[in-house]
Amino acid sequence: MRQQVTPFTVGLTGGIGSGKSAAADHFARLGAAIVDSDAVSRELTGPSGAAVQAIASAFDATMIAADGALDRAAMRRTIFADPAARQRLEAILHPMIRARCDALDAQAREQGAPYVIHDIPLLVESGQGRGRFDRIVVVDCPEDVQIRRVMARSGLDAAEVRHIMAAQASRTQRLAAADTVLHNDSDLESLHRQIETLHREFLEAATKPAYSG
């Protein structure tokens, strides 16, 4: 009998201020490979990024900053005012992000990662969870905690934070999509303990005995 490593993949998500990044950081410390879709998006829309020309063509040159990157503030104003603009942007970015994340996933496995976590803020909104991931993990906390955290780190006021939250999936929708919920309404030590338990479960699930022919 030999040990066969299976392509065990986890989708990690959570609303703004939930502590999703802190969770991803601790999974990484424990040895999981992290594919960060936000980082991929920034790469694609940065100076000379692969998505910049397509965005300029679909919108106009005012969406591109002087350094050749997407002007995020201008685009944010546009998509808040026009839902169709958000759909046009997503039609450009989502396939490119997915392809790059899949390539990073394959690279992590080649390098011996025991399992891969895809850190995706808009996992529920994109509808890509089922069929793509073996487990969906949601980092959750009460909405008032989210608001306080975002205000403390960003300087935004409560109304601005609520506006951002309104554009995301609701807490109820995220919890309905979850296979596992990480409760992050206490301290980091509590969050880390939950993650360490999950890490052991994922290691066991990712390595299964199989008989060789």
Legacy VTK file of the C-alpha trace (Angstrom):
# vtk DataFile Version 3.0
C-alpha trace
ASCII
DATASET POLYDATA
POINTS 213 float
0.000 0.000 0.000
1.278 3.474 -0.822
0.231 6.973 0.169
-1.434 8.846 -2.686
-1.660 12.609 -2.436
-4.975 13.912 -3.720
-5.567 17.448 -5.004
-7.363 18.644 -1.877
-8.457 22.240 -2.344
-10.138 24.664 0.060
-12.028 27.865 -0.721
-11.602 30.470 2.034
-13.836 33.527 2.211
-15.323 36.113 4.543
-16.727 39.611 4.462
-14.632 42.737 4.786
-13.244 43.017 8.321
-14.022 39.379 9.132
-10.381 38.405 9.619
-10.046 36.279 6.487
-6.509 37.508 5.818
-5.465 36.681 9.369
-6.863 33.188 8.863
-5.004 32.744 5.565
-1.771 33.917 7.202
-2.053 31.275 9.925
-2.861 28.501 7.451
0.302 29.536 5.588
2.374 29.386 8.780
1.135 25.825 9.276
2.328 24.829 5.796
-0.665 25.240 3.501
-0.161 26.889 0.123
-2.218 30.060 -0.290
-3.503 31.299 -3.623
-4.611 34.897 -3.031
-7.123 36.006 -5.652
-6.880 39.650 -4.527
-3.118 39.595 -5.103
-3.711 38.064 -8.528
-6.251 40.774 -9.338
-3.768 43.474 -8.324
-1.116 41.860 -10.516
-3.457 41.771 -13.523
-4.572 45.381 -13.067
-1.227 46.860 -12.018
1.104 48.813 -14.306
1.290 46.929 -17.625
-0.908 44.213 -16.135
-2.435 41.678 -18.503
-5.977 42.995 -17.961
-5.287 46.722 -18.357
-5.684 46.964 -22.131
-8.941 45.000 -22.119
-10.324 47.261 -19.374
-9.325 50.394 -21.292
-11.080 49.042 -24.385
-14.253 48.078 -22.519
-14.452 51.391 -20.632
-12.213 54.306 -21.603
-8.786 55.736 -20.933
-9.991 57.613 -17.833
-10.063 54.245 -16.023
-6.277 53.926 -16.425
-3.938 55.889 -14.147
-0.797 57.702 -15.280
1.398 54.751 -14.274
-0.510 52.400 -16.577
-2.470 50.648 -13.823
-6.209 50.497 -13.313
-7.407 53.637 -11.525
-9.200 51.807 -8.742
-10.878 54.881 -7.300
-12.312 55.863 -10.695
-13.485 52.320 -11.370
-15.040 52.047 -7.910
-17.072 55.197 -8.526
-18.162 53.868 -11.913
-19.328 50.450 -10.764
-21.126 51.815 -7.700
-23.090 54.101 -10.007
-23.707 51.533 -12.751
-24.270 47.812 -11.982
-23.759 46.968 -15.664
-20.234 48.387 -15.419
-19.443 45.931 -12.638
-20.607 43.081 -14.864
-18.384 44.264 -17.730
-15.389 44.468 -15.423
-16.045 41.039 -13.940
-16.441 39.517 -17.404
-12.884 40.660 -18.138
-11.249 39.914 -14.808
-12.856 36.727 -13.530
-11.658 34.365 -16.299
-8.150 35.831 -16.104
-8.050 35.565 -12.314
-9.338 31.989 -12.451
-6.692 30.948 -15.003
-3.858 32.532 -13.029
-5.067 31.043 -9.734
-5.287 27.593 -11.319
-1.709 27.967 -12.548
-0.535 28.976 -9.053
-2.437 26.014 -7.583
-0.642 23.611 -9.947
2.698 25.215 -9.134
2.099 24.826 -5.381
1.359 21.123 -5.799
4.492 20.623 -7.884
6.430 22.180 -5.018
4.950 19.694 -2.549
2.180 21.655 -0.815
0.017 19.294 1.268
-3.126 21.165 0.251
-4.029 24.501 -1.309
-6.253 27.244 0.061
-7.771 29.719 -2.379
-8.329 33.012 -0.546
-11.306 34.529 -2.410
-13.169 37.502 -0.904
-16.051 37.198 -3.403
-16.264 33.404 -3.503
-19.976 33.329 -2.661
-20.802 36.232 -4.973
-19.052 34.555 -7.916
-20.915 31.268 -7.428
-17.731 29.285 -8.069
-17.514 27.328 -4.818
-19.410 24.101 -5.444
-17.629 21.745 -7.774
-14.348 23.623 -7.552
-13.408 23.173 -3.895
-13.454 20.171 -1.572
-14.296 22.405 1.380
-15.569 25.957 1.727
-14.441 27.748 4.887
-16.084 31.011 5.935
-14.502 33.359 8.461
-17.397 34.951 10.327
-18.058 37.638 12.913
-20.996 39.933 13.734
-21.494 42.825 11.353
-20.878 45.460 14.026
-17.461 43.877 14.638
-16.696 44.034 10.915
-17.582 47.727 10.844
-15.425 48.576 13.858
-12.425 46.717 12.453
-12.632 48.322 9.027
-13.085 51.807 10.501
-10.052 51.296 12.751
-7.738 50.162 9.965
-8.933 52.278 7.041
-10.262 55.550 8.422
-13.576 55.074 6.621
-16.735 56.084 8.453
-19.491 53.630 9.325
-21.693 54.624 6.390
-18.878 53.981 3.910
-18.157 50.579 5.424
-21.839 49.633 5.305
-21.891 50.664 1.638
-19.017 48.281 0.901
-20.689 45.502 2.877
-23.948 46.011 0.973
-22.113 45.234 -2.279
-20.928 41.895 -0.873
-22.859 38.730 -0.114
-24.798 38.947 3.130
-23.623 37.208 6.261
-26.546 34.791 5.898
-25.549 33.916 2.322
-21.936 33.238 3.287
-22.916 31.043 6.223
-25.298 29.081 3.996
-22.427 28.356 1.606
-20.014 27.215 4.329
-18.900 23.673 5.032
-16.963 25.011 8.010
-17.232 28.318 9.879
-14.298 29.921 11.660
-15.720 32.149 14.387
-13.613 35.300 14.703
-15.447 37.420 17.244
-12.866 36.860 19.982
-9.054 37.065 19.933
-6.449 35.734 17.501
-5.558 32.877 19.808
-9.093 31.527 19.517
-9.021 31.848 15.733
-5.647 30.106 15.571
-6.880 27.160 17.643
-9.778 26.625 15.253
-7.440 26.814 12.268
-5.001 24.345 13.785
-7.826 21.830 14.217
-8.883 22.346 10.609
-5.291 22.034 9.410
-5.042 18.571 10.938
-8.335 17.593 9.291
-7.175 18.875 5.915
-3.859 17.023 6.139
-5.730 13.803 6.846
-8.180 14.398 4.005
-5.420 15.318 1.542
-3.425 12.135 2.049
-5.408 8.959 1.574
-4.224 5.335 1.378
-4.574 3.730 -2.017
-3.452 0.379 -3.352
-1.053 0.571 -6.253
-1.642 -1.780 -9.152
LINES 1 214
213 0 1 2 3 4 5 6 7 8 9 10 11 12 13 14 15 16 17 18 19 20 21 22 23 24 25 26 27 28 29 30 31 32 33 34 35 36 37 38 39 40 41 42 43 44 45 46 47 48 49 50 51 52 53 54 55 56 57 58 59 60 61 62 63 64 65 66 67 68 69 70 71 72 73 74 75 76 77 78 79 80 81 82 83 84 85 86 87 88 89 90 91 92 93 94 95 96 97 98 99 100 101 102 103 104 105 106 107 108 109 110 111 112 113 114 115 116 117 118 119 120 121 122 123 124 125 126 127 128 129 130 131 132 133 134 135 136 137 138 139 140 141 142 143 144 145 146 147 148 149 150 151 152 153 154 155 156 157 158 159 160 161 162 163 164 165 166 167 168 169 170 171 172 173 174 175 176 177 178 179 180 181 182 183 184 185 186 187 188 189 190 191 192 193 194 195 196 197 198 199 200 201 202 203 204 205 206 207 208 209 210 211 212
